[in-house]
């Protein structure tokens, strides 16, 4: 297949600076990708529907398959969002390893987190590394940290936290991410 005509370009004068360009599929021509300015509405929808979009990204939906997914992926892969997520994982690990007179506001499975310390540290390293990573891995890390039915919080969860983290770390491998390996 020829790649000529795959992109529909917005005039460069209309494109934003500072990485605010979204790439997504053209609804009228599924074989074309569109470059467009990220709008305020895109940012609002990406935040409002964050958990739903994160589940889709973590499940492997390509970010370019929808404008809102592209906006969410853009947010998740930003340096500030990656740094904030890394801090949240570091805090969880700190809380798991330290006994406090007052229990955590949200109870979590301390033993599971302690057993996954190596994986959590590797995850944090991938999140703060300057290399580009796939939104899928970041979305999956976000979901692990926020899903009350998952292995971090629920004693009923049959998923192993270490196994899940190893999968997320693999999705964050820059070589795998950039070359589309799953």
Buried (B, 14 or more C-beta within 10 A) or exposed (E): EEEEEEEEEBEEEEEEEEEBBBBBBBEEEEEEBBBBEBBEEBBEBBEEBBEEBBBBBBEEBBBBBBBBBBBBBBBBBEEEBBEEBBEBBBEBBEBBEEEEEEEEEEEBBBEBBEBBEEBBBBBBEBBBEEEEBBBBBBBBBBBBBBBEEBBBBBEEBEBEBBEBBBBBBBBBBBEBBEEEEE
